Amino acid sequence: MDIALYALAALLIVGGLAGSVLPALPGIPMVFGGIWLVAAVDQYRHLGLWWLLGIGALGSLGVIVDFVAASLGARRVGASPGALWGAGAGTLLGMFFGIPGLLLGPFAGALLGELASGASALRSAHVGVATWLGLLFGALLKLVISFVMVGLFGVAMLVG
């Protein structure tokens, strides 16, 4: 039974790493779930409370980055509050339309929010692109955080 649970944990971690860049999968929660499963099967001998809390805090930071990255990209270029709200709404609504929605939702939301604020089409497109670049930067940061989580897990297993 332990072998099956370790295999499931490995699948969760590998799937989570893929999910860090693929918007359809909850990457960081999957990585943390796999790590926690290994710790539980190992009866927390190598990976105790403090390791799990540290890795979990890092994972929480990654999830927060995922939600605010698009808005931060828009804010970086001085977007209007309407564009910031639009980027957030586009991110939220995009979740219901799969990968295209997650990729285009923040862009479209920021674009429409900036247009609604009275900005020109060119300025609105600029804000939309900045929002999309923020989303890409957030995905890259999520991937880095996921690898750091796995690295900490590896250290804990070797040291503990």
VMD Tcl script that builds the backbone (N, CA, C; Angstrom):
set m [mol new atoms 480]
animate dup $m
set s [atomselect $m all]
$s set {name element resname resid chain x y z} {
  {N N MET 1 A 0.823 -1.204 0.000}
  {CA C MET 1 A 0.000 0.000 0.000}
  {C C MET 1 A 0.865 1.265 0.000}
  {N N ASP 2 A 1.982 1.229 0.731}
  {CA C ASP 2 A 2.864 2.390 0.778}
  {C C ASP 2 A 3.408 2.743 -0.601}
  {N N ILE 3 A 3.729 1.719 -1.386}
  {CA C ILE 3 A 4.268 1.976 -2.722}
  {C C ILE 3 A 3.237 2.711 -3.578}
  {N N ALA 4 A 1.991 2.319 -3.478}
  {CA C ALA 4 A 0.929 2.975 -4.243}
  {C C ALA 4 A 0.767 4.431 -3.792}
  {N N LEU 5 A 0.864 4.682 -2.500}
  {CA C LEU 5 A 0.739 6.052 -1.998}
  {C C LEU 5 A 1.937 6.911 -2.414}
  {N N TYR 6 A 3.138 6.331 -2.393}
  {CA C TYR 6 A 4.311 7.067 -2.867}
  {C C TYR 6 A 4.186 7.375 -4.362}
  {N N ALA 7 A 3.652 6.428 -5.127}
  {CA C ALA 7 A 3.449 6.648 -6.562}
  {C C ALA 7 A 2.425 7.766 -6.789}
  {N N LEU 8 A 1.354 7.763 -5.997}
  {CA C LEU 8 A 0.354 8.821 -6.093}
  {C C LEU 8 A 0.973 10.169 -5.739}
  {N N ALA 9 A 1.799 10.195 -4.701}
  {CA C ALA 9 A 2.465 11.438 -4.307}
  {C C ALA 9 A 3.372 11.939 -5.428}
  {N N ALA 10 A 4.103 11.032 -6.059}
  {CA C ALA 10 A 4.983 11.428 -7.168}
  {C C ALA 10 A 4.159 11.988 -8.327}
  {N N LEU 11 A 3.018 11.370 -8.619}
  {CA C LEU 11 A 2.145 11.878 -9.678}
  {C C LEU 11 A 1.608 13.268 -9.340}
  {N N LEU 12 A 1.261 13.469 -8.079}
  {CA C LEU 12 A 0.774 14.778 -7.660}
  {C C LEU 12 A 1.862 15.840 -7.824}
  {N N ILE 13 A 3.079 15.506 -7.416}
  {CA C ILE 13 A 4.170 16.480 -7.500}
  {C C ILE 13 A 4.499 16.792 -8.959}
  {N N VAL 14 A 4.630 15.775 -9.794}
  {CA C VAL 14 A 4.942 15.997 -11.208}
  {C C VAL 14 A 3.789 16.732 -11.895}
  {N N GLY 15 A 2.564 16.323 -11.608}
  {CA C GLY 15 A 1.405 17.016 -12.176}
  {C C GLY 15 A 1.321 18.453 -11.691}
  {N N GLY 16 A 1.685 18.675 -10.439}
  {CA C GLY 16 A 1.688 20.033 -9.897}
  {C C GLY 16 A 2.728 20.912 -10.553}
  {N N LEU 17 A 3.891 20.334 -10.847}
  {CA C LEU 17 A 4.916 21.113 -11.556}
  {C C LEU 17 A 4.421 21.505 -12.943}
  {N N ALA 18 A 3.751 20.576 -13.610}
  {CA C ALA 18 A 3.162 20.904 -14.910}
  {C C ALA 18 A 2.057 21.946 -14.749}
  {N N GLY 19 A 1.281 21.813 -13.677}
  {CA C GLY 19 A 0.191 22.753 -13.423}
  {C C GLY 19 A 0.656 24.148 -13.050}
  {N N SER 20 A 1.928 24.282 -12.722}
  {CA C SER 20 A 2.450 25.614 -12.422}
  {C C SER 20 A 2.500 26.489 -13.666}
  {N N VAL 21 A 2.558 25.878 -14.836}
  {CA C VAL 21 A 2.553 26.649 -16.073}
  {C C VAL 21 A 1.286 26.422 -16.892}
  {N N LEU 22 A 0.601 25.322 -16.662}
  {CA C LEU 22 A -0.665 25.058 -17.344}
  {C C LEU 22 A -1.802 25.557 -16.470}
  {N N PRO 23 A -2.563 26.524 -16.928}
  {CA C PRO 23 A -3.590 27.110 -16.072}
  {C C PRO 23 A -4.742 26.173 -15.716}
  {N N ALA 24 A -4.845 25.033 -16.359}
  {CA C ALA 24 A -5.972 24.139 -16.096}
  {C C ALA 24 A -5.787 23.332 -14.815}
  {N N LEU 25 A -4.563 23.243 -14.307}
  {CA C LEU 25 A -4.275 22.445 -13.110}
  {C C LEU 25 A -3.884 23.340 -11.946}
  {N N PRO 26 A -4.338 23.009 -10.737}
  {CA C PRO 26 A -3.910 23.777 -9.556}
  {C C PRO 26 A -2.504 23.338 -9.121}
  {N N GLY 27 A -1.489 23.855 -9.769}
  {CA C GLY 27 A -0.119 23.378 -9.614}
  {C C GLY 27 A 0.410 23.346 -8.197}
  {N N ILE 28 A 0.454 24.484 -7.539}
  {CA C ILE 28 A 1.064 24.552 -6.216}
  {C C ILE 28 A 0.310 23.702 -5.199}
  {N N PRO 29 A -1.019 23.735 -5.157}
  {CA C PRO 29 A -1.704 22.845 -4.213}
  {C C PRO 29 A -1.430 21.360 -4.486}
  {N N MET 30 A -1.267 20.988 -5.756}
  {CA C MET 30 A -0.949 19.591 -6.069}
  {C C MET 30 A 0.447 19.225 -5.565}
  {N N VAL 31 A 1.416 20.120 -5.764}
  {CA C VAL 31 A 2.772 19.864 -5.273}
  {C C VAL 31 A 2.741 19.700 -3.755}
  {N N PHE 32 A 2.063 20.613 -3.071}
  {CA C PHE 32 A 2.003 20.526 -1.610}
  {C C PHE 32 A 1.270 19.264 -1.161}
  {N N GLY 33 A 0.208 18.893 -1.867}
  {CA C GLY 33 A -0.516 17.664 -1.526}
  {C C GLY 33 A 0.365 16.430 -1.660}
  {N N GLY 34 A 1.172 16.379 -2.714}
  {CA C GLY 34 A 2.103 15.259 -2.884}
  {C C GLY 34 A 3.152 15.212 -1.797}
  {N N ILE 35 A 3.678 16.381 -1.438}
  {CA C ILE 35 A 4.681 16.446 -0.372}
  {C C ILE 35 A 4.072 15.996 0.950}
  {N N TRP 36 A 2.883 16.471 1.239}
  {CA C TRP 36 A 2.230 16.101 2.491}
  {C C TRP 36 A 1.918 14.603 2.518}
  {N N LEU 37 A 1.524 14.048 1.390}
  {CA C LEU 37 A 1.241 12.616 1.325}
  {C C LEU 37 A 2.497 11.796 1.632}
  {N N VAL 38 A 3.639 12.202 1.079}
  {CA C VAL 38 A 4.899 11.507 1.389}
  {C C VAL 38 A 5.191 11.609 2.882}
  {N N ALA 39 A 5.004 12.799 3.447}
  {CA C ALA 39 A 5.262 12.984 4.881}
  {C C ALA 39 A 4.357 12.083 5.718}
  {N N ALA 40 A 3.092 11.986 5.335}
  {CA C ALA 40 A 2.154 11.165 6.099}
  {C C ALA 40 A 2.491 9.679 5.997}
  {N N VAL 41 A 2.822 9.221 4.792}
  {CA C VAL 41 A 3.164 7.807 4.611}
  {C C VAL 41 A 4.448 7.483 5.396}
  {N N ASP 42 A 5.367 8.442 5.435}
  {CA C ASP 42 A 6.620 8.287 6.164}
  {C C ASP 42 A 6.430 8.508 7.672}
  {N N GLN 43 A 5.211 8.764 8.076}
  {CA C GLN 43 A 4.836 9.024 9.471}
  {C C GLN 43 A 5.584 10.233 10.034}
  {N N TYR 44 A 5.816 11.217 9.190}
  {CA C TYR 44 A 6.423 12.501 9.547}
  {C C TYR 44 A 7.814 12.358 10.178}
  {N N ARG 45 A 8.502 11.275 9.858}
  {CA C ARG 45 A 9.854 11.077 10.392}
  {C C ARG 45 A 10.854 12.026 9.756}
  {N N HIS 46 A 10.775 12.218 8.456}
  {CA C HIS 46 A 11.733 13.056 7.752}
  {C C HIS 46 A 11.215 14.471 7.499}
  {N N LEU 47 A 9.941 14.594 7.450}
  {CA C LEU 47 A 9.322 15.874 7.107}
  {C C LEU 47 A 8.301 16.207 8.183}
  {N N GLY 48 A 8.736 16.987 9.173}
  {CA C GLY 48 A 7.883 17.298 10.316}
  {C C GLY 48 A 7.073 18.567 10.136}
  {N N LEU 49 A 6.510 19.000 11.241}
  {CA C LEU 49 A 5.603 20.137 11.261}
  {C C LEU 49 A 6.249 21.402 10.699}
  {N N TRP 50 A 7.458 21.723 11.132}
  {CA C TRP 50 A 8.090 22.976 10.707}
  {C C TRP 50 A 8.422 22.973 9.221}
  {N N TRP 51 A 8.863 21.843 8.715}
  {CA C TRP 51 A 9.113 21.753 7.276}
  {C C TRP 51 A 7.811 21.951 6.503}
  {N N LEU 52 A 6.750 21.273 6.948}
  {CA C LEU 52 A 5.465 21.395 6.247}
  {C C LEU 52 A 4.905 22.817 6.336}
  {N N LEU 53 A 5.058 23.460 7.491}
  {CA C LEU 53 A 4.587 24.843 7.620}
  {C C LEU 53 A 5.371 25.782 6.707}
  {N N GLY 54 A 6.677 25.591 6.637}
  {CA C GLY 54 A 7.495 26.434 5.763}
  {C C GLY 54 A 7.170 26.231 4.301}
  {N N ILE 55 A 7.054 24.990 3.893}
  {CA C ILE 55 A 6.711 24.689 2.500}
  {C C ILE 55 A 5.297 25.171 2.194}
  {N N GLY 56 A 4.380 25.004 3.144}
  {CA C GLY 56 A 3.008 25.475 2.959}
  {C C GLY 56 A 2.923 26.993 2.858}
  {N N ALA 57 A 3.720 27.705 3.654}
  {CA C ALA 57 A 3.737 29.173 3.575}
  {C C ALA 57 A 4.262 29.627 2.214}
  {N N LEU 58 A 5.287 28.960 1.740}
  {CA C LEU 58 A 5.820 29.276 0.418}
  {C C LEU 58 A 4.768 29.007 -0.662}
  {N N GLY 59 A 4.060 27.892 -0.524}
  {CA C GLY 59 A 2.988 27.573 -1.461}
  {C C GLY 59 A 1.864 28.599 -1.422}
  {N N SER 60 A 1.523 29.071 -0.226}
  {CA C SER 60 A 0.485 30.103 -0.106}
  {C C SER 60 A 0.895 31.378 -0.817}
  {N N LEU 61 A 2.164 31.738 -0.684}
  {CA C LEU 61 A 2.685 32.906 -1.397}
  {C C LEU 61 A 2.529 32.717 -2.904}
  {N N GLY 62 A 2.819 31.527 -3.384}
  {CA C GLY 62 A 2.683 31.246 -4.811}
  {C C GLY 62 A 1.254 31.359 -5.299}
  {N N VAL 63 A 0.303 30.900 -4.499}
  {CA C VAL 63 A -1.114 30.995 -4.883}
  {C C VAL 63 A -1.550 32.462 -4.919}
  {N N ILE 64 A -1.091 33.247 -3.944}
  {CA C ILE 64 A -1.428 34.676 -3.921}
  {C C ILE 64 A -0.850 35.376 -5.146}
  {N N VAL 65 A 0.395 35.061 -5.472}
  {CA C VAL 65 A 1.030 35.648 -6.658}
  {C C VAL 65 A 0.215 35.330 -7.900}
  {N N ASP 66 A -0.288 34.128 -7.975}
  {CA C ASP 66 A -1.073 33.712 -9.135}
  {C C ASP 66 A -2.301 34.602 -9.314}
  {N N PHE 67 A -2.953 34.956 -8.222}
  {CA C PHE 67 A -4.183 35.744 -8.321}
  {C C PHE 67 A -3.928 37.227 -8.576}
  {N N VAL 68 A -2.811 37.768 -8.118}
  {CA C VAL 68 A -2.602 39.205 -8.248}
  {C C VAL 68 A -1.650 39.593 -9.370}
  {N N ALA 69 A -1.005 38.642 -10.019}
  {CA C ALA 69 A 0.013 38.954 -11.025}
  {C C ALA 69 A -0.530 39.796 -12.174}
  {N N ALA 70 A -1.682 39.448 -12.690}
  {CA C ALA 70 A -2.245 40.194 -13.821}
  {C C ALA 70 A -2.569 41.631 -13.419}
  {N N SER 71 A -3.131 41.809 -12.246}
  {CA C SER 71 A -3.455 43.159 -11.785}
  {C C SER 71 A -2.199 43.990 -11.549}
  {N N LEU 72 A -1.150 43.348 -11.053}
  {CA C LEU 72 A 0.103 44.068 -10.836}
  {C C LEU 72 A 0.718 44.513 -12.159}
  {N N GLY 73 A 0.595 43.695 -13.193}
  {CA C GLY 73 A 1.074 44.087 -14.508}
  {C C GLY 73 A 0.346 45.316 -15.015}
  {N N ALA 74 A -0.954 45.364 -14.811}
  {CA C ALA 74 A -1.745 46.524 -15.229}
  {C C ALA 74 A -1.385 47.752 -14.403}
  {N N ARG 75 A -1.196 47.567 -13.113}
  {CA C ARG 75 A -0.868 48.691 -12.232}
  {C C ARG 75 A 0.499 49.277 -12.588}
  {N N ARG 76 A 1.399 48.417 -13.032}
  {CA C ARG 76 A 2.766 48.845 -13.358}
  {C C ARG 76 A 2.793 49.918 -14.448}
  {N N VAL 77 A 1.850 49.873 -15.358}
  {CA C VAL 77 A 1.809 50.866 -16.433}
  {C C VAL 77 A 0.805 51.975 -16.141}
  {N N GLY 78 A 0.373 52.088 -14.901}
  {CA C GLY 78 A -0.526 53.172 -14.513}
  {C C GLY 78 A -1.946 52.998 -14.988}
  {N N ALA 79 A -2.427 51.773 -14.965}
  {CA C ALA 79 A -3.793 51.513 -15.413}
  {C C ALA 79 A -4.798 52.167 -14.463}
  {N N SER 80 A -5.960 52.451 -14.990}
  {CA C SER 80 A -7.037 53.034 -14.194}
  {C C SER 80 A -7.593 51.975 -13.238}
  {N N PRO 81 A -8.286 52.415 -12.194}
  {CA C PRO 81 A -8.928 51.432 -11.307}
  {C C PRO 81 A -9.891 50.511 -12.054}
  {N N GLY 82 A -10.536 51.035 -13.094}
  {CA C GLY 82 A -11.437 50.197 -13.891}
  {C C GLY 82 A -10.699 49.056 -14.572}
  {N N ALA 83 A -9.485 49.341 -15.051}
  {CA C ALA 83 A -8.683 48.296 -15.689}
  {C C ALA 83 A -8.244 47.250 -14.669}
  {N N LEU 84 A -7.911 47.701 -13.449}
  {CA C LEU 84 A -7.516 46.747 -12.403}
  {C C LEU 84 A -8.681 45.836 -12.030}
  {N N TRP 85 A -9.850 46.435 -11.889}
  {CA C TRP 85 A -11.040 45.622 -11.609}
  {C C TRP 85 A -11.343 44.700 -12.783}
  {N N GLY 86 A -11.185 45.220 -13.979}
  {CA C GLY 86 A -11.434 44.408 -15.168}
  {C C GLY 86 A -10.483 43.229 -15.269}
  {N N ALA 87 A -9.190 43.454 -14.939}
  {CA C ALA 87 A -8.219 42.354 -14.961}
  {C C ALA 87 A -8.591 41.283 -13.948}
  {N N GLY 88 A -9.005 41.711 -12.756}
  {CA C GLY 88 A -9.427 40.743 -11.739}
  {C C GLY 88 A -10.666 39.976 -12.163}
  {N N ALA 89 A -11.641 40.706 -12.701}
  {CA C ALA 89 A -12.871 40.051 -13.152}
  {C C ALA 89 A -12.584 39.125 -14.334}
  {N N GLY 90 A -11.711 39.556 -15.236}
  {CA C GLY 90 A -11.353 38.717 -16.382}
  {C C GLY 90 A -10.649 37.442 -15.956}
  {N N THR 91 A -9.800 37.547 -14.934}
  {CA C THR 91 A -9.138 36.355 -14.393}
  {C C THR 91 A -10.159 35.406 -13.793}
  {N N LEU 92 A -11.077 35.956 -13.017}
  {CA C LEU 92 A -12.100 35.132 -12.367}
  {C C LEU 92 A -13.030 34.486 -13.392}
  {N N LEU 93 A -13.511 35.254 -14.335}
  {CA C LEU 93 A -14.411 34.708 -15.354}
  {C C LEU 93 A -13.683 33.759 -16.299}
  {N N GLY 94 A -12.424 34.036 -16.560}
  {CA C GLY 94 A -11.646 33.192 -17.457}
  {C C GLY 94 A -11.495 31.768 -16.963}
  {N N MET 95 A -11.571 31.589 -15.644}
  {CA C MET 95 A -11.450 30.237 -15.078}
  {C C MET 95 A -12.531 29.298 -15.598}
  {N N PHE 96 A -13.659 29.851 -15.980}
  {CA C PHE 96 A -14.775 29.021 -16.430}
  {C C PHE 96 A -14.695 28.663 -17.916}
  {N N PHE 97 A -13.692 29.190 -18.617}
  {CA C PHE 97 A -13.564 28.958 -20.047}
  {C C PHE 97 A -12.270 28.249 -20.420}
  {N N GLY 98 A -11.709 27.531 -19.476}
  {CA C GLY 98 A -10.519 26.721 -19.747}
  {C C GLY 98 A -9.280 27.556 -20.023}
  {N N ILE 99 A -8.348 26.953 -20.718}
  {CA C ILE 99 A -7.065 27.604 -20.964}
  {C C ILE 99 A -7.220 28.898 -21.769}
  {N N PRO 100 A -8.033 28.921 -22.836}
  {CA C PRO 100 A -8.171 30.200 -23.548}
  {C C PRO 100 A -8.723 31.315 -22.654}
  {N N GLY 101 A -9.668 30.968 -21.808}
  {CA C GLY 101 A -10.234 31.969 -20.906}
  {C C GLY 101 A -9.231 32.469 -19.887}
  {N N LEU 102 A -8.401 31.565 -19.383}
  {CA C LEU 102 A -7.398 31.972 -18.411}
  {C C LEU 102 A -6.284 32.803 -19.039}
  {N N LEU 103 A -6.020 32.564 -20.310}
  {CA C LEU 103 A -4.987 33.348 -20.981}
  {C C LEU 103 A -5.515 34.690 -21.484}
  {N N LEU 104 A -6.744 34.698 -21.974}
  {CA C LEU 104 A -7.299 35.914 -22.569}
  {C C LEU 104 A -8.155 36.730 -21.609}
  {N N GLY 105 A -8.696 36.111 -20.581}
  {CA C GLY 105 A -9.592 36.813 -19.655}
  {C C GLY 105 A -8.989 38.049 -19.009}
  {N N PRO 106 A -7.801 37.939 -18.410}
  {CA C PRO 106 A -7.209 39.132 -17.792}
  {C C PRO 106 A -6.925 40.247 -18.810}
  {N N PHE 107 A -6.441 39.858 -19.983}
  {CA C PHE 107 A -6.175 40.837 -21.039}
  {C C PHE 107 A -7.464 41.555 -21.431}
  {N N ALA 108 A -8.500 40.773 -21.734}
  {CA C ALA 108 A -9.772 41.360 -22.171}
  {C C ALA 108 A -10.391 42.201 -21.070}
  {N N GLY 109 A -10.321 41.719 -19.821}
  {CA C GLY 109 A -10.887 42.485 -18.708}
  {C C GLY 109 A -10.192 43.820 -18.511}
  {N N ALA 110 A -8.870 43.827 -18.570}
  {CA C ALA 110 A -8.124 45.080 -18.414}
  {C C ALA 110 A -8.395 46.017 -19.586}
  {N N LEU 111 A -8.448 45.462 -20.784}
  {CA C LEU 111 A -8.727 46.260 -21.974}
  {C C LEU 111 A -10.096 46.927 -21.872}
  {N N LEU 112 A -11.098 46.132 -21.525}
  {CA C LEU 112 A -12.455 46.684 -21.413}
  {C C LEU 112 A -12.574 47.673 -20.259}
  {N N GLY 113 A -11.910 47.371 -19.147}
  {CA C GLY 113 A -11.947 48.293 -18.007}
  {C C GLY 113 A -11.298 49.626 -18.328}
  {N N GLU 114 A -10.189 49.597 -19.053}
  {CA C GLU 114 A -9.509 50.836 -19.446}
  {C C GLU 114 A -10.341 51.608 -20.471}
  {N N LEU 115 A -10.957 50.886 -21.409}
  {CA C LEU 115 A -11.839 51.548 -22.380}
  {C C LEU 115 A -13.025 52.208 -21.679}
  {N N ALA 116 A -13.584 51.514 -20.689}
  {CA C ALA 116 A -14.726 52.060 -19.947}
  {C C ALA 116 A -14.334 53.301 -19.144}
  {N N SER 117 A -13.053 53.409 -18.815}
  {CA C SER 117 A -12.571 54.582 -18.073}
  {C C SER 117 A -12.321 55.778 -18.987}
  {N N GLY 118 A -12.542 55.608 -20.283}
  {CA C GLY 118 A -12.412 56.707 -21.226}
  {C C GLY 118 A -11.063 56.797 -21.910}
  {N N ALA 119 A -10.223 55.801 -21.760}
  {CA C ALA 119 A -8.912 55.826 -22.404}
  {C C ALA 119 A -9.044 55.478 -23.882}
  {N N SER 120 A -8.024 55.838 -24.640}
  {CA C SER 120 A -8.023 55.517 -26.071}
  {C C SER 120 A -7.843 54.014 -26.268}
  {N N ALA 121 A -8.134 53.579 -27.473}
  {CA C ALA 121 A -7.986 52.156 -27.790}
  {C C ALA 121 A -6.525 51.729 -27.684}
  {N N LEU 122 A -5.605 52.600 -28.117}
  {CA C LEU 122 A -4.181 52.274 -28.039}
  {C C LEU 122 A -3.722 52.156 -26.588}
  {N N ARG 123 A -4.136 53.095 -25.762}
  {CA C ARG 123 A -3.781 53.047 -24.334}
  {C C ARG 123 A -4.393 51.797 -23.692}
  {N N SER 124 A -5.605 51.480 -24.030}
  {CA C SER 124 A -6.283 50.306 -23.476}
  {C C SER 124 A -5.570 49.024 -23.888}
  {N N ALA 125 A -5.120 48.957 -25.140}
  {CA C ALA 125 A -4.382 47.780 -25.603}
  {C C ALA 125 A -3.048 47.665 -24.854}
  {N N HIS 126 A -2.405 48.804 -24.605}
  {CA C HIS 126 A -1.145 48.818 -23.852}
  {C C HIS 126 A -1.361 48.249 -22.453}
  {N N VAL 127 A -2.417 48.661 -21.804}
  {CA C VAL 127 A -2.738 48.152 -20.470}
  {C C VAL 127 A -3.050 46.652 -20.540}
  {N N GLY 128 A -3.777 46.239 -21.568}
  {CA C GLY 128 A -4.091 44.820 -21.736}
  {C C GLY 128 A -2.840 43.974 -21.903}
  {N N VAL 129 A -1.897 44.449 -22.697}
  {CA C VAL 129 A -0.642 43.710 -22.903}
  {C C VAL 129 A 0.158 43.653 -21.609}
  {N N ALA 130 A 0.212 44.757 -20.875}
  {CA C ALA 130 A 0.928 44.760 -19.595}
  {C C ALA 130 A 0.295 43.771 -18.614}
  {N N THR 131 A -1.016 43.679 -18.646}
  {CA C THR 131 A -1.714 42.714 -17.800}
  {C C THR 131 A -1.327 41.292 -18.176}
  {N N TRP 132 A -1.285 41.024 -19.461}
  {CA C TRP 132 A -0.924 39.692 -19.934}
  {C C TRP 132 A 0.520 39.367 -19.574}
  {N N LEU 133 A 1.427 40.343 -19.692}
  {CA C LEU 133 A 2.822 40.121 -19.307}
  {C C LEU 133 A 2.932 39.859 -17.797}
  {N N GLY 134 A 2.114 40.545 -17.009}
  {CA C GLY 134 A 2.081 40.273 -15.571}
  {C C GLY 134 A 1.634 38.848 -15.296}
  {N N LEU 135 A 0.683 38.381 -16.074}
  {CA C LEU 135 A 0.207 37.004 -15.935}
  {C C LEU 135 A 1.329 36.014 -16.263}
  {N N LEU 136 A 2.089 36.276 -17.315}
  {CA C LEU 136 A 3.205 35.402 -17.672}
  {C C LEU 136 A 4.301 35.417 -16.603}
  {N N PHE 137 A 4.596 36.603 -16.081}
  {CA C PHE 137 A 5.585 36.708 -15.010}
  {C C PHE 137 A 5.120 35.938 -13.776}
  {N N GLY 138 A 3.818 36.025 -13.480}
  {CA C GLY 138 A 3.267 35.278 -12.346}
  {C C GLY 138 A 3.397 33.778 -12.541}
  {N N ALA 139 A 3.179 33.299 -13.766}
  {CA C ALA 139 A 3.330 31.865 -14.051}
  {C C ALA 139 A 4.778 31.428 -13.870}
  {N N LEU 140 A 5.707 32.256 -14.313}
  {CA C LEU 140 A 7.124 31.940 -14.128}
  {C C LEU 140 A 7.485 31.903 -12.645}
  {N N LEU 141 A 6.991 32.864 -11.902}
  {CA C LEU 141 A 7.253 32.894 -10.464}
  {C C LEU 141 A 6.634 31.688 -9.762}
  {N N LYS 142 A 5.439 31.293 -10.191}
  {CA C LYS 142 A 4.804 30.085 -9.637}
  {C C LYS 142 A 5.645 28.848 -9.899}
  {N N LEU 143 A 6.199 28.747 -11.083}
  {CA C LEU 143 A 7.047 27.608 -11.416}
  {C C LEU 143 A 8.292 27.584 -10.537}
  {N N VAL 144 A 8.905 28.731 -10.348}
  {CA C VAL 144 A 10.089 28.812 -9.483}
  {C C VAL 144 A 9.730 28.413 -8.056}
  {N N ILE 145 A 8.616 28.927 -7.546}
  {CA C ILE 145 A 8.190 28.587 -6.184}
  {C C ILE 145 A 7.914 27.095 -6.071}
  {N N SER 146 A 7.317 26.500 -7.085}
  {CA C SER 146 A 7.048 25.060 -7.063}
  {C C SER 146 A 8.345 24.257 -6.978}
  {N N PHE 147 A 9.346 24.659 -7.765}
  {CA C PHE 147 A 10.633 23.959 -7.714}
  {C C PHE 147 A 11.338 24.168 -6.374}
  {N N VAL 148 A 11.211 25.346 -5.794}
  {CA C VAL 148 A 11.797 25.583 -4.468}
  {C C VAL 148 A 11.105 24.696 -3.429}
  {N N MET 149 A 9.789 24.549 -3.533}
  {CA C MET 149 A 9.061 23.663 -2.620}
  {C C MET 149 A 9.578 22.232 -2.724}
  {N N VAL 150 A 9.752 21.753 -3.964}
  {CA C VAL 150 A 10.259 20.392 -4.174}
  {C C VAL 150 A 11.694 20.286 -3.671}
  {N N GLY 151 A 12.492 21.335 -3.872}
  {CA C GLY 151 A 13.858 21.337 -3.379}
  {C C GLY 151 A 13.919 21.269 -1.857}
  {N N LEU 152 A 13.078 22.041 -1.182}
  {CA C LEU 152 A 13.020 21.993 0.279}
  {C C LEU 152 A 12.576 20.612 0.758}
  {N N PHE 153 A 11.629 20.045 0.039}
  {CA C PHE 153 A 11.177 18.689 0.352}
  {C C PHE 153 A 12.342 17.702 0.264}
  {N N GLY 154 A 13.131 17.814 -0.814}
  {CA C GLY 154 A 14.288 16.940 -0.978}
  {C C GLY 154 A 15.306 17.127 0.136}
  {N N VAL 155 A 15.573 18.364 0.524}
  {CA C VAL 155 A 16.504 18.629 1.620}
  {C C VAL 155 A 15.982 18.017 2.917}
  {N N ALA 156 A 14.711 18.215 3.175}
  {CA C ALA 156 A 14.122 17.670 4.408}
  {C C ALA 156 A 14.223 16.149 4.450}
  {N N MET 157 A 14.017 15.508 3.310}
  {CA C MET 157 A 14.098 14.050 3.278}
  {C C MET 157 A 15.537 13.584 3.500}
  {N N LEU 158 A 16.507 14.321 3.017}
  {CA C LEU 158 A 17.912 13.946 3.198}
  {C C LEU 158 A 18.415 14.240 4.602}
  {N N VAL 159 A 18.011 15.371 5.158}
  {CA C VAL 159 A 18.503 15.798 6.464}
  {C C VAL 159 A 17.759 15.104 7.591}
  {N N GLY 160 A 16.434 14.967 7.421}
  {CA C GLY 160 A 15.595 14.440 8.505}
  {C C GLY 160 A 15.735 13.033 8.648}
}
mol reanalyze $m
mol bondsrecalc $m
mol representation Tube
mol addrep $m
